[in-house]
Amino acid sequence: MLATGRADHYYIDVPGRNGTFSGAMVQADIANNPKQLTAVRTKLNTWWAQREAEDATLDGIARTSGLDTRR
């Protein structure tokens, strides 16, 4: 209820590709439907993989440009 202000949302674990874990808040109808849960987890993992690829590309551009890439 703290995250969404609603009592009808559920926190789900989202296992990552490299043994990492994350989570998401979903509506009750999704939390109680295994097919929809799988779809949500797949979509989040796909998004995360795309984000990592974009970060790697941008890091390469920054390094080639001589920018400091330390975080």
mmCIF file of the N, C-alpha and C atoms, coordinates in Angstrom:
data_MODEL
# 
_entry.id   MODEL 
# 
loop_
_atom_site.group_PDB 
_atom_site.id 
_atom_site.type_symbol 
_atom_site.label_atom_id 
_atom_site.label_alt_id 
_atom_site.label_comp_id 
_atom_site.label_asym_id 
_atom_site.label_entity_id 
_atom_site.label_seq_id 
_atom_site.pdbx_PDB_ins_code 
_atom_site.Cartn_x 
_atom_site.Cartn_y 
_atom_site.Cartn_z 
_atom_site.occupancy 
_atom_site.B_iso_or_equiv 
_atom_site.pdbx_formal_charge 
_atom_site.auth_seq_id 
_atom_site.auth_comp_id 
_atom_site.auth_asym_id 
_atom_site.auth_atom_id 
_atom_site.pdbx_PDB_model_num 
ATOM 1   N N  . MET A 1 1  ? 0.818  -1.180  0.000   1.00 0.00 ? 1  MET A N  1 
ATOM 2   C CA . MET A 1 1  ? 0.000  0.000   0.000   1.00 0.00 ? 1  MET A CA 1 
ATOM 3   C C  . MET A 1 1  ? 0.871  1.256   0.000   1.00 0.00 ? 1  MET A C  1 
ATOM 4   N N  . LEU A 1 2  ? 2.051  1.166   0.566   1.00 0.00 ? 2  LEU A N  1 
ATOM 5   C CA . LEU A 1 2  ? 2.944  2.317   0.564   1.00 0.00 ? 2  LEU A CA 1 
ATOM 6   C C  . LEU A 1 2  ? 3.394  2.699   -0.842  1.00 0.00 ? 2  LEU A C  1 
ATOM 7   N N  . ALA A 1 3  ? 3.638  1.713   -1.682  1.00 0.00 ? 3  ALA A N  1 
ATOM 8   C CA . ALA A 1 3  ? 4.166  1.986   -3.024  1.00 0.00 ? 3  ALA A CA 1 
ATOM 9   C C  . ALA A 1 3  ? 3.119  2.526   -3.986  1.00 0.00 ? 3  ALA A C  1 
ATOM 10  N N  . THR A 1 4  ? 1.901  2.048   -3.892  1.00 0.00 ? 4  THR A N  1 
ATOM 11  C CA . THR A 1 4  ? 0.884  2.421   -4.881  1.00 0.00 ? 4  THR A CA 1 
ATOM 12  C C  . THR A 1 4  ? -0.285 3.213   -4.298  1.00 0.00 ? 4  THR A C  1 
ATOM 13  N N  . GLY A 1 5  ? -0.420 3.195   -2.980  1.00 0.00 ? 5  GLY A N  1 
ATOM 14  C CA . GLY A 1 5  ? -1.565 3.842   -2.365  1.00 0.00 ? 5  GLY A CA 1 
ATOM 15  C C  . GLY A 1 5  ? -2.833 3.017   -2.459  1.00 0.00 ? 5  GLY A C  1 
ATOM 16  N N  . ARG A 1 6  ? -2.672 1.795   -2.934  1.00 0.00 ? 6  ARG A N  1 
ATOM 17  C CA . ARG A 1 6  ? -3.828 0.909   -3.100  1.00 0.00 ? 6  ARG A CA 1 
ATOM 18  C C  . ARG A 1 6  ? -3.544 -0.413  -2.402  1.00 0.00 ? 6  ARG A C  1 
ATOM 19  N N  . ALA A 1 7  ? -4.600 -1.074  -1.975  1.00 0.00 ? 7  ALA A N  1 
ATOM 20  C CA . ALA A 1 7  ? -4.451 -2.352  -1.285  1.00 0.00 ? 7  ALA A CA 1 
ATOM 21  C C  . ALA A 1 7  ? -4.629 -3.541  -2.219  1.00 0.00 ? 7  ALA A C  1 
ATOM 22  N N  . ASP A 1 8  ? -4.966 -3.294  -3.494  1.00 0.00 ? 8  ASP A N  1 
ATOM 23  C CA . ASP A 1 8  ? -5.230 -4.399  -4.417  1.00 0.00 ? 8  ASP A CA 1 
ATOM 24  C C  . ASP A 1 8  ? -4.065 -4.676  -5.363  1.00 0.00 ? 8  ASP A C  1 
ATOM 25  N N  . HIS A 1 9  ? -2.869 -4.229  -5.020  1.00 0.00 ? 9  HIS A N  1 
ATOM 26  C CA . HIS A 1 9  ? -1.680 -4.517  -5.808  1.00 0.00 ? 9  HIS A CA 1 
ATOM 27  C C  . HIS A 1 9  ? -0.792 -5.483  -5.029  1.00 0.00 ? 9  HIS A C  1 
ATOM 28  N N  . TYR A 1 10 ? -0.020 -6.267  -5.759  1.00 0.00 ? 10 TYR A N  1 
ATOM 29  C CA . TYR A 1 10 ? 0.846  -7.262  -5.156  1.00 0.00 ? 10 TYR A CA 1 
ATOM 30  C C  . TYR A 1 10 ? 2.269  -7.076  -5.647  1.00 0.00 ? 10 TYR A C  1 
ATOM 31  N N  . TYR A 1 11 ? 3.219  -7.332  -4.762  1.00 0.00 ? 11 TYR A N  1 
ATOM 32  C CA . TYR A 1 11 ? 4.627  -7.321  -5.136  1.00 0.00 ? 11 TYR A CA 1 
ATOM 33  C C  . TYR A 1 11 ? 4.982  -8.712  -5.646  1.00 0.00 ? 11 TYR A C  1 
ATOM 34  N N  . ILE A 1 12 ? 5.646  -8.760  -6.796  1.00 0.00 ? 12 ILE A N  1 
ATOM 35  C CA . ILE A 1 12 ? 6.111  -10.054 -7.322  1.00 0.00 ? 12 ILE A CA 1 
ATOM 36  C C  . ILE A 1 12 ? 7.622  -9.993  -7.505  1.00 0.00 ? 12 ILE A C  1 
ATOM 37  N N  . ASP A 1 13 ? 8.284  -11.119 -7.295  1.00 0.00 ? 13 ASP A N  1 
ATOM 38  C CA . ASP A 1 13 ? 9.697  -11.231 -7.585  1.00 0.00 ? 13 ASP A CA 1 
ATOM 39  C C  . ASP A 1 13 ? 9.877  -11.400 -9.080  1.00 0.00 ? 13 ASP A C  1 
ATOM 40  N N  . VAL A 1 14 ? 10.913 -10.776 -9.613  1.00 0.00 ? 14 VAL A N  1 
ATOM 41  C CA . VAL A 1 14 ? 11.233 -10.924 -11.026 1.00 0.00 ? 14 VAL A CA 1 
ATOM 42  C C  . VAL A 1 14 ? 12.689 -11.384 -11.115 1.00 0.00 ? 14 VAL A C  1 
ATOM 43  N N  . PRO A 1 15 ? 12.902 -12.707 -11.281 1.00 0.00 ? 15 PRO A N  1 
ATOM 44  C CA . PRO A 1 15 ? 14.265 -13.202 -11.390 1.00 0.00 ? 15 PRO A CA 1 
ATOM 45  C C  . PRO A 1 15 ? 14.939 -12.668 -12.654 1.00 0.00 ? 15 PRO A C  1 
ATOM 46  N N  . GLY A 1 16 ? 16.175 -12.236 -12.503 1.00 0.00 ? 16 GLY A N  1 
ATOM 47  C CA . GLY A 1 16 ? 16.926 -11.721 -13.639 1.00 0.00 ? 16 GLY A CA 1 
ATOM 48  C C  . GLY A 1 16 ? 17.715 -12.801 -14.346 1.00 0.00 ? 16 GLY A C  1 
ATOM 49  N N  . ARG A 1 17 ? 18.385 -12.391 -15.416 1.00 0.00 ? 17 ARG A N  1 
ATOM 50  C CA . ARG A 1 17 ? 19.124 -13.339 -16.241 1.00 0.00 ? 17 ARG A CA 1 
ATOM 51  C C  . ARG A 1 17 ? 20.386 -13.855 -15.559 1.00 0.00 ? 17 ARG A C  1 
ATOM 52  N N  . ASN A 1 18 ? 21.022 -13.042 -14.749 1.00 0.00 ? 18 ASN A N  1 
ATOM 53  C CA . ASN A 1 18 ? 22.306 -13.411 -14.152 1.00 0.00 ? 18 ASN A CA 1 
ATOM 54  C C  . ASN A 1 18 ? 22.182 -13.773 -12.678 1.00 0.00 ? 18 ASN A C  1 
ATOM 55  N N  . GLY A 1 19 ? 21.065 -14.333 -12.295 1.00 0.00 ? 19 GLY A N  1 
ATOM 56  C CA . GLY A 1 19 ? 20.855 -14.703 -10.910 1.00 0.00 ? 19 GLY A CA 1 
ATOM 57  C C  . GLY A 1 19 ? 20.460 -13.539 -10.025 1.00 0.00 ? 19 GLY A C  1 
ATOM 58  N N  . THR A 1 20 ? 20.199 -12.397 -10.619 1.00 0.00 ? 20 THR A N  1 
ATOM 59  C CA . THR A 1 20 ? 19.769 -11.237 -9.857  1.00 0.00 ? 20 THR A CA 1 
ATOM 60  C C  . THR A 1 20 ? 18.250 -11.272 -9.695  1.00 0.00 ? 20 THR A C  1 
ATOM 61  N N  . PHE A 1 21 ? 17.771 -10.495 -8.750  1.00 0.00 ? 21 PHE A N  1 
ATOM 62  C CA . PHE A 1 21 ? 16.334 -10.405 -8.535  1.00 0.00 ? 21 PHE A CA 1 
ATOM 63  C C  . PHE A 1 21 ? 15.910 -8.954  -8.524  1.00 0.00 ? 21 PHE A C  1 
ATOM 64  N N  . SER A 1 22 ? 14.727 -8.733  -8.973  1.00 0.00 ? 22 SER A N  1 
ATOM 65  C CA . SER A 1 22 ? 14.100 -7.429  -8.909  1.00 0.00 ? 22 SER A CA 1 
ATOM 66  C C  . SER A 1 22 ? 12.658 -7.688  -8.521  1.00 0.00 ? 22 SER A C  1 
ATOM 67  N N  . GLY A 1 23 ? 11.843 -6.698  -8.638  1.00 0.00 ? 23 GLY A N  1 
ATOM 68  C CA . GLY A 1 23 ? 10.445 -6.893  -8.303  1.00 0.00 ? 23 GLY A CA 1 
ATOM 69  C C  . GLY A 1 23 ? 9.568  -5.910  -9.037  1.00 0.00 ? 23 GLY A C  1 
ATOM 70  N N  . ALA A 1 24 ? 8.285  -6.146  -8.962  1.00 0.00 ? 24 ALA A N  1 
ATOM 71  C CA . ALA A 1 24 ? 7.313  -5.272  -9.608  1.00 0.00 ? 24 ALA A CA 1 
ATOM 72  C C  . ALA A 1 24 ? 6.015  -5.315  -8.824  1.00 0.00 ? 24 ALA A C  1 
ATOM 73  N N  . MET A 1 25 ? 5.282  -4.237  -8.925  1.00 0.00 ? 25 MET A N  1 
ATOM 74  C CA . MET A 1 25 ? 3.945  -4.176  -8.347  1.00 0.00 ? 25 MET A CA 1 
ATOM 75  C C  . MET A 1 25 ? 2.959  -4.458  -9.473  1.00 0.00 ? 25 MET A C  1 
ATOM 76  N N  . VAL A 1 26 ? 2.058  -5.401  -9.241  1.00 0.00 ? 26 VAL A N  1 
ATOM 77  C CA . VAL A 1 26 ? 1.064  -5.753  -10.255 1.00 0.00 ? 26 VAL A CA 1 
ATOM 78  C C  . VAL A 1 26 ? -0.325 -5.774  -9.628  1.00 0.00 ? 26 VAL A C  1 
ATOM 79  N N  . GLN A 1 27 ? -1.313 -5.662  -10.475 1.00 0.00 ? 27 GLN A N  1 
ATOM 80  C CA . GLN A 1 27 ? -2.698 -5.733  -10.028 1.00 0.00 ? 27 GLN A CA 1 
ATOM 81  C C  . GLN A 1 27 ? -3.040 -7.160  -9.624  1.00 0.00 ? 27 GLN A C  1 
ATOM 82  N N  . ALA A 1 28 ? -4.074 -7.306  -8.825  1.00 0.00 ? 28 ALA A N  1 
ATOM 83  C CA . ALA A 1 28 ? -4.474 -8.613  -8.302  1.00 0.00 ? 28 ALA A CA 1 
ATOM 84  C C  . ALA A 1 28 ? -4.785 -9.612  -9.412  1.00 0.00 ? 28 ALA A C  1 
ATOM 85  N N  . ASP A 1 29 ? -5.435 -9.165  -10.493 1.00 0.00 ? 29 ASP A N  1 
ATOM 86  C CA . ASP A 1 29 ? -5.782 -10.098 -11.562 1.00 0.00 ? 29 ASP A CA 1 
ATOM 87  C C  . ASP A 1 29 ? -4.534 -10.651 -12.251 1.00 0.00 ? 29 ASP A C  1 
ATOM 88  N N  . ILE A 1 30 ? -3.476 -9.868  -12.307 1.00 0.00 ? 30 ILE A N  1 
ATOM 89  C CA . ILE A 1 30 ? -2.215 -10.350 -12.887 1.00 0.00 ? 30 ILE A CA 1 
ATOM 90  C C  . ILE A 1 30 ? -1.511 -11.269 -11.895 1.00 0.00 ? 30 ILE A C  1 
ATOM 91  N N  . ALA A 1 31 ? -1.489 -10.889 -10.637 1.00 0.00 ? 31 ALA A N  1 
ATOM 92  C CA . ALA A 1 31 ? -0.814 -11.685 -9.606  1.00 0.00 ? 31 ALA A CA 1 
ATOM 93  C C  . ALA A 1 31 ? -1.403 -13.080 -9.483  1.00 0.00 ? 31 ALA A C  1 
ATOM 94  N N  . ASN A 1 32 ? -2.664 -13.216 -9.816  1.00 0.00 ? 32 ASN A N  1 
ATOM 95  C CA . ASN A 1 32 ? -3.336 -14.506 -9.682  1.00 0.00 ? 32 ASN A CA 1 
ATOM 96  C C  . ASN A 1 32 ? -3.440 -15.278 -10.990 1.00 0.00 ? 32 ASN A C  1 
ATOM 97  N N  . ASN A 1 33 ? -2.733 -14.813 -12.024 1.00 0.00 ? 33 ASN A N  1 
ATOM 98  C CA . ASN A 1 33 ? -2.780 -15.471 -13.331 1.00 0.00 ? 33 ASN A CA 1 
ATOM 99  C C  . ASN A 1 33 ? -1.363 -15.832 -13.763 1.00 0.00 ? 33 ASN A C  1 
ATOM 100 N N  . PRO A 1 34 ? -0.990 -17.110 -13.705 1.00 0.00 ? 34 PRO A N  1 
ATOM 101 C CA . PRO A 1 34 ? 0.379  -17.525 -14.020 1.00 0.00 ? 34 PRO A CA 1 
ATOM 102 C C  . PRO A 1 34 ? 0.853  -17.098 -15.424 1.00 0.00 ? 34 PRO A C  1 
ATOM 103 N N  . LYS A 1 35 ? -0.037 -17.141 -16.416 1.00 0.00 ? 35 LYS A N  1 
ATOM 104 C CA . LYS A 1 35 ? 0.354  -16.736 -17.772 1.00 0.00 ? 35 LYS A CA 1 
ATOM 105 C C  . LYS A 1 35 ? 0.688  -15.251 -17.824 1.00 0.00 ? 35 LYS A C  1 
ATOM 106 N N  . GLN A 1 36 ? -0.119 -14.438 -17.171 1.00 0.00 ? 36 GLN A N  1 
ATOM 107 C CA . GLN A 1 36 ? 0.140  -13.005 -17.159 1.00 0.00 ? 36 GLN A CA 1 
ATOM 108 C C  . GLN A 1 36 ? 1.399  -12.681 -16.352 1.00 0.00 ? 36 GLN A C  1 
ATOM 109 N N  . LEU A 1 37 ? 1.625  -13.408 -15.265 1.00 0.00 ? 37 LEU A N  1 
ATOM 110 C CA . LEU A 1 37 ? 2.850  -13.205 -14.491 1.00 0.00 ? 37 LEU A CA 1 
ATOM 111 C C  . LEU A 1 37 ? 4.084  -13.501 -15.330 1.00 0.00 ? 37 LEU A C  1 
ATOM 112 N N  . THR A 1 38 ? 4.032  -14.587 -16.071 1.00 0.00 ? 38 THR A N  1 
ATOM 113 C CA . THR A 1 38 ? 5.152  -14.936 -16.945 1.00 0.00 ? 38 THR A CA 1 
ATOM 114 C C  . THR A 1 38 ? 5.365  -13.851 -17.992 1.00 0.00 ? 38 THR A C  1 
ATOM 115 N N  . ALA A 1 39 ? 4.290  -13.329 -18.548 1.00 0.00 ? 39 ALA A N  1 
ATOM 116 C CA . ALA A 1 39 ? 4.397  -12.269 -19.558 1.00 0.00 ? 39 ALA A CA 1 
ATOM 117 C C  . ALA A 1 39 ? 5.025  -11.008 -18.972 1.00 0.00 ? 39 ALA A C  1 
ATOM 118 N N  . VAL A 1 40 ? 4.625  -10.640 -17.767 1.00 0.00 ? 40 VAL A N  1 
ATOM 119 C CA . VAL A 1 40 ? 5.194  -9.457  -17.113 1.00 0.00 ? 40 VAL A CA 1 
ATOM 120 C C  . VAL A 1 40 ? 6.684  -9.662  -16.859 1.00 0.00 ? 40 VAL A C  1 
ATOM 121 N N  . ARG A 1 41 ? 7.040  -10.819 -16.322 1.00 0.00 ? 41 ARG A N  1 
ATOM 122 C CA . ARG A 1 41 ? 8.457  -11.097 -16.036 1.00 0.00 ? 41 ARG A CA 1 
ATOM 123 C C  . ARG A 1 41 ? 9.280  -11.097 -17.322 1.00 0.00 ? 41 ARG A C  1 
ATOM 124 N N  . THR A 1 42 ? 8.751  -11.689 -18.389 1.00 0.00 ? 42 THR A N  1 
ATOM 125 C CA . THR A 1 42 ? 9.457  -11.714 -19.672 1.00 0.00 ? 42 THR A CA 1 
ATOM 126 C C  . THR A 1 42 ? 9.643  -10.310 -20.213 1.00 0.00 ? 42 THR A C  1 
ATOM 127 N N  . LYS A 1 43 ? 8.598  -9.512  -20.159 1.00 0.00 ? 43 LYS A N  1 
ATOM 128 C CA . LYS A 1 43 ? 8.681  -8.137  -20.661 1.00 0.00 ? 43 LYS A CA 1 
ATOM 129 C C  . LYS A 1 43 ? 9.715  -7.330  -19.887 1.00 0.00 ? 43 LYS A C  1 
ATOM 130 N N  . LEU A 1 44 ? 9.728  -7.463  -18.564 1.00 0.00 ? 44 LEU A N  1 
ATOM 131 C CA . LEU A 1 44 ? 10.699 -6.735  -17.756 1.00 0.00 ? 44 LEU A CA 1 
ATOM 132 C C  . LEU A 1 44 ? 12.125 -7.188  -18.039 1.00 0.00 ? 44 LEU A C  1 
ATOM 133 N N  . ASN A 1 45 ? 12.331 -8.493  -18.182 1.00 0.00 ? 45 ASN A N  1 
ATOM 134 C CA . ASN A 1 45 ? 13.676 -8.989  -18.488 1.00 0.00 ? 45 ASN A CA 1 
ATOM 135 C C  . ASN A 1 45 ? 14.129 -8.558  -19.876 1.00 0.00 ? 45 ASN A C  1 
ATOM 136 N N  . THR A 1 46 ? 13.211 -8.510  -20.840 1.00 0.00 ? 46 THR A N  1 
ATOM 137 C CA . THR A 1 46 ? 13.550 -8.023  -22.183 1.00 0.00 ? 46 THR A CA 1 
ATOM 138 C C  . THR A 1 46 ? 13.934 -6.552  -22.127 1.00 0.00 ? 46 THR A C  1 
ATOM 139 N N  . TRP A 1 47 ? 13.154 -5.771  -21.396 1.00 0.00 ? 47 TRP A N  1 
ATOM 140 C CA . TRP A 1 47 ? 13.461 -4.350  -21.248 1.00 0.00 ? 47 TRP A CA 1 
ATOM 141 C C  . TRP A 1 47 ? 14.824 -4.163  -20.603 1.00 0.00 ? 47 TRP A C  1 
ATOM 142 N N  . TRP A 1 48 ? 15.109 -4.954  -19.561 1.00 0.00 ? 48 TRP A N  1 
ATOM 143 C CA . TRP A 1 48 ? 16.379 -4.814  -18.859 1.00 0.00 ? 48 TRP A CA 1 
ATOM 144 C C  . TRP A 1 48 ? 17.549 -5.179  -19.770 1.00 0.00 ? 48 TRP A C  1 
ATOM 145 N N  . ALA A 1 49 ? 17.412 -6.216  -20.577 1.00 0.00 ? 49 ALA A N  1 
ATOM 146 C CA . ALA A 1 49 ? 18.476 -6.604  -21.512 1.00 0.00 ? 49 ALA A CA 1 
ATOM 147 C C  . ALA A 1 49 ? 18.709 -5.508  -22.541 1.00 0.00 ? 49 ALA A C  1 
ATOM 148 N N  . GLN A 1 50 ? 17.641 -4.901  -23.036 1.00 0.00 ? 50 GLN A N  1 
ATOM 149 C CA . GLN A 1 50 ? 17.791 -3.795  -23.988 1.00 0.00 ? 50 GLN A CA 1 
ATOM 150 C C  . GLN A 1 50 ? 18.481 -2.612  -23.329 1.00 0.00 ? 50 GLN A C  1 
ATOM 151 N N  . ARG A 1 51 ? 18.126 -2.341  -22.101 1.00 0.00 ? 51 ARG A N  1 
ATOM 152 C CA . ARG A 1 51 ? 18.733 -1.229  -21.368 1.00 0.00 ? 51 ARG A CA 1 
ATOM 153 C C  . ARG A 1 51 ? 20.230 -1.459  -21.171 1.00 0.00 ? 51 ARG A C  1 
ATOM 154 N N  . GLU A 1 52 ? 20.615 -2.689  -20.810 1.00 0.00 ? 52 GLU A N  1 
ATOM 155 C CA . GLU A 1 52 ? 22.026 -3.008  -20.635 1.00 0.00 ? 52 GLU A CA 1 
ATOM 156 C C  . GLU A 1 52 ? 22.787 -2.849  -21.946 1.00 0.00 ? 52 GLU A C  1 
ATOM 157 N N  . ALA A 1 53 ? 22.192 -3.276  -23.061 1.00 0.00 ? 53 ALA A N  1 
ATOM 158 C CA . ALA A 1 53 ? 22.833 -3.136  -24.370 1.00 0.00 ? 53 ALA A CA 1 
ATOM 159 C C  . ALA A 1 53 ? 23.006 -1.659  -24.738 1.00 0.00 ? 53 ALA A C  1 
ATOM 160 N N  . GLU A 1 54 ? 21.981 -0.853  -24.475 1.00 0.00 ? 54 GLU A N  1 
ATOM 161 C CA . GLU A 1 54 ? 22.077 0.579   -24.758 1.00 0.00 ? 54 GLU A CA 1 
ATOM 162 C C  . GLU A 1 54 ? 23.151 1.234   -23.891 1.00 0.00 ? 54 GLU A C  1 
ATOM 163 N N  . ASP A 1 55 ? 23.209 0.849   -22.624 1.00 0.00 ? 55 ASP A N  1 
ATOM 164 C CA . ASP A 1 55 ? 24.227 1.395   -21.732 1.00 0.00 ? 55 ASP A CA 1 
ATOM 165 C C  . ASP A 1 55 ? 25.627 1.045   -22.222 1.00 0.00 ? 55 ASP A C  1 
ATOM 166 N N  . ALA A 1 56 ? 25.807 -0.195  -22.680 1.00 0.00 ? 56 ALA A N  1 
ATOM 167 C CA . ALA A 1 56 ? 27.112 -0.608  -23.186 1.00 0.00 ? 56 ALA A CA 1 
ATOM 168 C C  . ALA A 1 56 ? 27.485 0.182   -24.437 1.00 0.00 ? 56 ALA A C  1 
ATOM 169 N N  . THR A 1 57 ? 26.523 0.414   -25.322 1.00 0.00 ? 57 THR A N  1 
ATOM 170 C CA . THR A 1 57 ? 26.775 1.205   -26.531 1.00 0.00 ? 57 THR A CA 1 
ATOM 171 C C  . THR A 1 57 ? 27.158 2.633   -26.175 1.00 0.00 ? 57 THR A C  1 
ATOM 172 N N  . LEU A 1 58 ? 26.404 3.235   -25.278 1.00 0.00 ? 58 LEU A N  1 
ATOM 173 C CA . LEU A 1 58 ? 26.702 4.608   -24.870 1.00 0.00 ? 58 LEU A CA 1 
ATOM 174 C C  . LEU A 1 58 ? 28.044 4.698   -24.151 1.00 0.00 ? 58 LEU A C  1 
ATOM 175 N N  . ASP A 1 59 ? 28.375 3.693   -23.360 1.00 0.00 ? 59 ASP A N  1 
ATOM 176 C CA . ASP A 1 59 ? 29.666 3.664   -22.686 1.00 0.00 ? 59 ASP A CA 1 
ATOM 177 C C  . ASP A 1 59 ? 30.795 3.597   -23.711 1.00 0.00 ? 59 ASP A C  1 
ATOM 178 N N  . GLY A 1 60 ? 30.612 2.784   -24.753 1.00 0.00 ? 60 GLY A N  1 
ATOM 179 C CA . GLY A 1 60 ? 31.619 2.693   -25.814 1.00 0.00 ? 60 GLY A CA 1 
ATOM 180 C C  . GLY A 1 60 ? 31.799 4.011   -26.541 1.00 0.00 ? 60 GLY A C  1 
ATOM 181 N N  . ILE A 1 61 ? 30.709 4.697   -26.815 1.00 0.00 ? 61 ILE A N  1 
ATOM 182 C CA . ILE A 1 61 ? 30.780 6.001   -27.479 1.00 0.00 ? 61 ILE A CA 1 
ATOM 183 C C  . ILE A 1 61 ? 31.516 6.996   -26.584 1.00 0.00 ? 61 ILE A C  1 
ATOM 184 N N  . ALA A 1 62 ? 31.196 6.991   -25.297 1.00 0.00 ? 62 ALA A N  1 
ATOM 185 C CA . ALA A 1 62 ? 31.851 7.910   -24.368 1.00 0.00 ? 62 ALA A CA 1 
ATOM 186 C C  . ALA A 1 62 ? 33.346 7.629   -24.281 1.00 0.00 ? 62 ALA A C  1 
ATOM 187 N N  . ARG A 1 63 ? 33.727 6.359   -24.190 1.00 0.00 ? 63 ARG A N  1 
ATOM 188 C CA . ARG A 1 63 ? 35.143 6.005   -24.115 1.00 0.00 ? 63 ARG A CA 1 
ATOM 189 C C  . ARG A 1 63 ? 35.875 6.439   -25.383 1.00 0.00 ? 63 ARG A C  1 
ATOM 190 N N  . THR A 1 64 ? 35.267 6.193   -26.533 1.00 0.00 ? 64 THR A N  1 
ATOM 191 C CA . THR A 1 64 ? 35.880 6.579   -27.815 1.00 0.00 ? 64 THR A CA 1 
ATOM 192 C C  . THR A 1 64 ? 36.031 8.097   -27.894 1.00 0.00 ? 64 THR A C  1 
ATOM 193 N N  . SER A 1 65 ? 35.113 8.812   -27.291 1.00 0.00 ? 65 SER A N  1 
ATOM 194 C CA . SER A 1 65 ? 35.154 10.279  -27.300 1.00 0.00 ? 65 SER A CA 1 
ATOM 195 C C  . SER A 1 65 ? 36.107 10.851  -26.253 1.00 0.00 ? 65 SER A C  1 
ATOM 196 N N  . GLY A 1 66 ? 36.662 9.967   -25.429 1.00 0.00 ? 66 GLY A N  1 
ATOM 197 C CA . GLY A 1 66 ? 37.594 10.416  -24.403 1.00 0.00 ? 66 GLY A CA 1 
ATOM 198 C C  . GLY A 1 66 ? 36.942 10.908  -23.125 1.00 0.00 ? 66 GLY A C  1 
ATOM 199 N N  . LEU A 1 67 ? 35.664 10.624  -22.947 1.00 0.00 ? 67 LEU A N  1 
ATOM 200 C CA . LEU A 1 67 ? 34.966 11.058  -21.747 1.00 0.00 ? 67 LEU A CA 1 
ATOM 201 C C  . LEU A 1 67 ? 35.234 10.107  -20.592 1.00 0.00 ? 67 LEU A C  1 
ATOM 202 N N  . ASP A 1 68 ? 35.170 10.602  -19.391 1.00 0.00 ? 68 ASP A N  1 
ATOM 203 C CA . ASP A 1 68 ? 35.344 9.796   -18.189 1.00 0.00 ? 68 ASP A CA 1 
ATOM 204 C C  . ASP A 1 68 ? 34.078 8.960   -17.996 1.00 0.00 ? 68 ASP A C  1 
ATOM 205 N N  . THR A 1 69 ? 34.217 7.640   -17.970 1.00 0.00 ? 69 THR A N  1 
ATOM 206 C CA . THR A 1 69 ? 33.048 6.758   -17.858 1.00 0.00 ? 69 THR A CA 1 
ATOM 207 C C  . THR A 1 69 ? 32.918 6.145   -16.472 1.00 0.00 ? 69 THR A C  1 
ATOM 208 N N  . ARG A 1 70 ? 33.748 6.583   -15.536 1.00 0.00 ? 70 ARG A N  1 
ATOM 209 C CA . ARG A 1 70 ? 33.629 6.035   -14.172 1.00 0.00 ? 70 ARG A CA 1 
ATOM 210 C C  . ARG A 1 70 ? 32.320 6.515   -13.558 1.00 0.00 ? 70 ARG A C  1 
ATOM 211 N N  . ARG A 1 71 ? 31.660 5.617   -12.842 1.00 0.00 ? 71 ARG A N  1 
ATOM 212 C CA . ARG A 1 71 ? 30.373 5.970   -12.222 1.00 0.00 ? 71 ARG A CA 1 
ATOM 213 C C  . ARG A 1 71 ? 30.518 6.075   -10.741 1.00 0.00 ? 71 ARG A C  1 
# 
